[in-house]
Amino acid sequence: MSLQTEIRTQRAQELIQNTFGADRDLAGEYPLVFDPTFSGSLVGLEHENEVVSACAVLPRDLVLNGWLMRVGLIGSVATHPDHRGQGYAGQLLERAEHVLFHQGAVLSLLWADDAKFYEKKGYVPIGVEIDYKIEMQDAAKLPEALGVRFMQSRDLAEVHALYVRHSHRADRTLAETMALLQGPGITAIVREDEAGAIVSYIVMGRGHDLQGMVHEWGGDTQSVLACVRGLLQCLPEECPGLYLMCPVTSVDMRQTLLDLEIPALEGILGMARIIDMGAMAKIFERFGDARLTVTPEPEGLRLEGPAGSTVLDAQKVLLALMPPQGNRGVVDALETELGLRFDALPLSPFTWGLDSI
């Protein structure tokens, strides 16, 4: 890295730090983008030698039941107060997407504070996240918290081994998991079996974010819920409880919580925009009928089948492949229009809380 690049990166980091709070340990919260040993980086937009807008970017391979899809995460978007309302944030997004495109990402993914701003830039809600509200009085419904204790540094390798069992997740290395779990504001619980092996874990909180939310867990359902009970027992009596984040693909956990009459709140994974339409065409071909023909066009994709053809714009491509709340409306219409079946759709990409930036 050249001296000039280092200076620009430092200015970008300072802008992000000042925007989100000088008292926050952003480098500790988001080591994958602020620590140069990992693959994330900062993107800045300059005006008259001043960084006026900046954000973090991180290429990630999302695991979808053994298949990998590379996406680009965008986060910590900040514009200097003196330069807001001048279009710099939109230009920054374009630059960040350009960086991620050259890192192999097929789409950019972010978590928006201002959804309307990103909608104007072509972003649409995608995917599913289910959050369960577990109140203090629900603790008695959960398995006994036997063998439950707070996580220690010696547990990290076993915890990572549990993490990679998830069929839908971000593809993380052990070093990445270790760095993330040692961030500020994290409460982590594990459960040991009689032999001392770690059989489950849960993670709540991350810096100023995700407090009161169990945003990552691993292990069998009963052991995970034993950890949740142990955590509830550690919370102050006046605390109303906590939320547990769950992917739609975790069928056993969802059924168990349904049986326990724990209420569910269904939301979206995030907001996304396609940055490589050619790659999206290949995804359609992979998960579509063998008789399907897909051709990239300037405005989207042309799909042809035995019964006809249609052109999907970029937003409808995402609504077909990974719609919000798993809604198959666009896919059902395609099946009728083309005379094909898309039994493998929609896809269910998922990132756990530690993977957000």
N, C-alpha and C positions, 0 to 999 in steps of 0.2 A: 504494500500500500504506500503510495507516494505521500509526501508531507502535505501537499495541497488537499489530497483526499482525506487524510486524517483530520485536517483542520475543518473541512466541510462536514465530516461525520460528527465531530465534536460540537459544531454549531447546531446541527440537526438535533443531536441528543439534548443539548441545552434548551432548545425551543420546546421539544416534547416534554422535558422535565418541568420547565416553567409553566407549561400549559396545564399539565395534569397534577401539579402540586410539588413544590420544592421539597416538601417533607417526605415524599414517597420514595421508596427504594425501587425504582423502576428496573434497574439493572438486576436486582435480586428477584423481582416478580417475573421478569421476562428475559431470562438468561439466554434463550435461544436466539434472540435478536440483538441484545446488547453485549453479549460475550463473543468476541471475534473467533473463538475456537469452534463456534457452531455455525450453521448455514444461513441464519438470518442476517439482515442488514437494514440500514436506514437509507431512505431515499429523501433527498431534499430538493426544493425548488428555490432558486436564487433570483434576487432582483437587486441590481446595483451592489453586487458582492455581499449581500445579506441573505441568509436563509430565511425566507418568508413563510414557507410551508414545508412540513416534513411528516414522514410516517415510517412505520416499520413494515418490512415484508419478510415472509418466511415461506419457502417452498416446502410442501409436505406431500408425501405419498399417503393417500387414504386407502386403507385396506377395506375391501368390500368382499368379505367371505373368500379371501384368498387372492382376489384380483386387485391390482394397484391402479389408482387413478391419481395423477399428480395435480394438485391444486396449489394456488398461491394465496396465502393468508395476508391480509392487509389490516393493520391495526395502529393504534396510537396516532391517529391523524390529527395534526395540529397546525393551525395557521396563526401567525403573529397577530395580536389584536389590532395593530395599526394597519394591517394589510387585508383584513377580512372584507368580504363583499366585492372583491376585485377579480374573482375567477381563479385564484391561485389553487384552491383545493381541487377544483376540477382538473386543472393542468397536472397537479401532483398525482392524482389518480391515474391519469393516462401514462405518466412516467413510471409509476409503480407497476402498472399492468404490463408495460413494455419490458421492464426488468424481469418480471415473473414469466412472461412469454418466452424469453430467452433462457430461462431456467427450466423450461419444459412443462409449465403449468397449462392446463386446458381451460381453467376458469379461475377467477379471483373470488375469494370468499372473505366476508367481513361481518362484524357484529356492529350494527348501526345505532348510534344515539339519535340521529336525525334521519329516519327512514325516507322521508320525502326528498331530502337532498340526493340520496343515493338512487332513489327511483328515477329521478331526472337524468341521472348518468347511466341509466340502463340496467340497474341492479334490480333483481326480483327476489322475493322470499323463496327459499328452497328447504327441503328436508323436514324432518320431524324430530322434536325433542319432547319427551314427556317428563314432567316434574310432579312428584308425589308429595303432598303435604302431610307430614307425619307429626302429629301433636304429642305433647307430653303424656297425655292420658293413653295414647296408643302404645306406649312402651310395653305395657303388660301383654299386648298381643304378640309381641316379637319374641324370638328365641332367647333363652337365658344368655347373659353375657359372660359365659364361661370361657376362660382363656383369653379374654380381651384385655389389651393394654395399649398404651401409646406407642407409636412407631419409633424405632431407634435407627440410627444410621446403619447398623449391622443387618437390618431387615431389607434394605433397599433392593438387593439383587433378587430376593425371593418375591418381593412386591412386583418388580418389573416382570418376572416370569409369570405372575398372575395376570398382569396387564396384557401381555401379548396373546393371551388365550382368547381375548375378545375377537369375535368374527368381524366387527366393524369398529375401526379405530384409526388414529394416525399412526403411521409406522415409525416408532420411536426406538432409539438405541438405549442401552442401559445407561450410558453417560448422560443422555438427555433426561431420562427419568430421574436420575439421581440429582441433577442440577435443579430440575423443576420442584422436586419434593423438598428441597432445602431452602425454598424461598420464604419470604416473610409472610406472617399472617396465616400460616397453614396449620390446621389441626388434623393429624393423621392417626388412625387407630388400626391395629392389626389384631387378628385372632390366631392363637397357636393351638395346635392339636396336642395330644398327650405326649407326643415325641418331640415337641418343641418346634415343629415345622409351621411356617406361616401358611394358613389356609384361606385367609381373606384379609381385605383391607378396605378402608374408606378414607376419603380426603374431603375436608371441609375448609372453605375459605382460601383466599389467595390475595395477599396484600389488602387493599381496600375493597376488592371485589369478592363476590361469591360468598360473603359471610352468611352463615345460616343455611348454606346450600352444600349438600354432599354431592360434589360435582365429578367425582371419580371413585370407582370401586372395582374390586375384582375378587373372584372366588365364587363358590357355590352360593345360591340364594340364601339359605338358612344361616350360613356363616357370616355373610355380609350383613344380614339383618340383626344378627347377634352383635356385630360391631356398632350398628346404628343404635341399638338399645343401650349399649355401653356408653356411647356418646351422649345420648339423651340424659342418662343418669349423671353425667358430668356437667350438664348445663345448669345455669341458675334456675331456681324454682319459678321465677317470674317470666322465664323465657317461654314463648308459646310453642316452640318445637323447631323443626327444621324441614327443609325440602330435600328430596333425593332425585337427582337427575338420572334419566334412564333412556337408552336408545330403544327405538321401536322393535329392534331385533332381539332384545332380551326377553324372550317370551316367558320363561319360567318366573323371572322377577315380576313381570307385569301381571301374570296370572295369580301369583301369590299375594301381591298387594291388592288385587281386585277381590280375592277371597277374604282378605282381612278388612275389606271395606275402607281402604285408604283412598281418599279422593285424588284424582289425576287431573293435571292441567296440561293440555296438549298445545305445544307451540311449534315454532320453526327452528331449524338448525341455524340459519343465518341468511345473509343476502349475498347473491352471487351474480357474476356477469361472465359470459363466455369471452375468452381471449384467444382461443384457437379453434375456429369452426371446423377446420379439417380434421382435427383430433376428435371433435364431438361426432363427426360423421362416422368415424371408425367405432366409436362407442355404440352408436345406433346399430351398426352392422353386427357388432359382437353380440348384442343382446336382443337383436331382432330375428325375425323369421329368415330362413335361408333364401327365400324368394324376394326379399327386400333389396331394393337398389337405392343407395343414398348418394346424392351429388351435392357438394357444397356450392352455394350460389352467393352473390354479393350480399343479399339480405338474410341469408339463413341456409336452410337445407331443403333440397327437393327429395321427397320420399316417393318411391314408386312401388306398387304391388300389383297383384293380379286384377284387382277391381278398379284401380285408378291411381292417381298421383296427387300430391299436394305439396305446397311449400310452407315450411314453418319458419317464422322469424326467430331471432335469437332468444327472445323471451319464451316463446312457445316450445322451443327445443328444451329449455330447462324445465318448463312445466310438464313436459312429457317424461323426461328422464328422472327428475328428482323433485317432484312437486311439493309445495307446502302441505303438511299434514298427510302426505301420501295420497292426495286426491288423484284418482285415475281418470278424471274427466277428459283430459286431452288424449290420453292413451286409448280410452274407449272409443273416442271419435275417430282416431287414426285406424283402429282395427276395423271399424265399419267402412271407412272411406277407402282403405287400401285392400281390404279382403285378407288381412293377415292377423296373426296373434302376437302379442308382446307379453308373454307370460312371465318373463324375467324382469319386467318393469312394474312399478318404478324402482329405481335404485334407492338404497338407504344409507347414504354417506353419514358419518358421525364423527364428531370430535369431542373429546371429553374436556372438562373445564381447564385442565392444565395446559391444553394445547392452544387456547385462545391467545391472541396477542393484541 
